[in-house]
């Protein structure tokens, strides 16, 4: 496949590399270190942007520059991997069934483990606490301060609150102002 090697910190090289491109799939995490530069380059060159992040801050960044993306005629779509696609779909379905909902608690259990990138992002962000949505705003609470028992279909399990991307995306999908995300431990 055709490819280019450049530093995301070198805006000139990034823009030059994107000139003959229609879309970028950013797989270089932690995305807190790469998404902003790549999105800026994509906005400057009118190139569609996708990534595989689950980082709330990246979803919020994409939302904050949505008007610029619309003017540039491009899509900025972080989170095209596992992270928010299935859970955001569940959130949309729940909102249709319960249109007056003001709180959403999403929980999931996975037997597949986490990727190296997710593990690295988790370790690097562990001191930043857990992010949830309260009254429409992202707020930080102490990591581990939220837990609940959830039956995932094979009996109840302990689940803990995590700073998952749905704290951002499910709000834009549903308009529900209070969102927490849990994963089985």
N, C-alpha and C positions, 0 to 999 in steps of 0.2 A: 504494500500500500504506500502511496505517497505520504511523506511525513516531513515535519520540520522540527528542529530542536531549538528552543529559545527559553530564556528566563522570563517568567511572568512578571518579574520586577523591571524588565526592560520594555517599557511601553512601545518604543519605536520598533524594536524587533518583533514584539507581539503583534502589533498592527500590520507590519510587513508580512508576517507569516499568515495572517488571516485574510489577506487581500483576495486570494483566489479560492476562498472557502465559503461554503453555504451554511454550515453548521459546525459547532464544536460540542463534543461530549467530553466534559472535564471529568477525569477519573483521578486527578491528582489531589488527594487530601493530605492533611486536614484542609478542608475547603475554606476554613477561616483564613488560611494563608494564600489561597489561590483564586477564590471565586471573585473577589472584588476586581482584581486586575483583569481577569478574563472577561468579566461582564463589561468593564469599561472598554476593553479592546473590541468586544463584540458590538457594543453600542456605536463606537467610532467607525466600524467597518460594515455595519448593517448585516451582521452574521448572527444566526440563531444560536442560543446558548442552552445547553442541557448539562446537568451533572448528576452524580449519584449520592449526593449528600443527604444527611438526616439532621444537619445542624440548623437549629432555629435561627441563628443570626444570619445565615445565608438566605433562608426563606424570607426573612424580614428585609434584607438588603434588596432582593429581587423585587419585592413588593414596593419598596421605597422608590425604585427607579422605573416602575411600570409605565408611567406616562412617557418617559424618554424612550422606552422600548417600543411603545405604540407609535410614537412619532418616527422612530427609525424603521418601523415595519418589521420588527423582529419579535420572537418569543424568547423570554428568559424563563426557563423551566428547570429549576433545581429539583432534586429528589426523584429522578425517574427510575431509581432502583427500588429495592424492597421497602425502604424506610416508611414512606407515607402513602404510597399508592393504595394498598389494601385497607389500611386503617382510615384513611380519608374517605374512601368509598363507603365504609361502614358508617362513618359520621354523617355523610350525606343521606344515606338511607334512614338512619335514625332521625335526622331532622325532618325528613318527609313524613315519617310516622308520628313524630312528636313536634309539630311546628312551633309550639310555644316554649320549648325547652330553653332553659337559661344556664344549665350546667351539663357538661359532658365529661365523663370519665371513660377513657379508652384503656383497655387492657389487652395484652397479647402474651402468648407463650411461644417460644420457638425451640425446636430441637436441633436446629442447624448450627447453633453457636454464632459467633461474631467473626467478621472478617478481620484481617490484620489492620486495615485502615480504620475500621470502627473501633477496634481495641485501642489503637494509637490515639485517635481523637478523644476517646473516653478518658484515657490516662492524662492527656494534655489538658482536658477541661475539668478534671475532677474538683479542682479548687474553686470553680465558678458556681457551684451549687446546682440546684435543680430549677429549671424555668417552667413556670406554669402561666396560664392566662387567667387574670382576675379583672373583672369589669372591663374586658376588652383590651387590657394592657398586659404585656409580658412582664412578669415580676420574678424575682429570684427568691427562693426559699432554701433553707439548708438541705443539702443532699441527704437522703435517708429519712427526712422528717415526715414523709407521707407513705403509708402502707395500708394495704387492705387485703382481705382474703377474697379470691375470685375463683369461681368454678369455670375452668377452661374446657369442660366436657369430660374430664377424667377425675373429678373430685376437686375440692377446694385446695388452692395453693396460695402461699404468701406471695404478694406482688408488691413491688416498691415503685414509688414515683420516680420517673426519669425525665430528663430534659429532651424529649423526643420532638421531632419536627412537627408533629400534629398540633403542638401547642401554638404553632404559627398557622399552618395550612388549614386545619379544621375550622379555625375562626373565619377565614376568608371563604371557605366552602359553605359554612352553615350560619355564620353570624352569631353563634352561641358565644356569649361573653366570658364564660368560666370553663376552662378546659384543663384537665390533668390527664397524664398518660402514665400507665403502669406496665411493668413487665414482671413476669413470674421469676422468682428467684430459685 
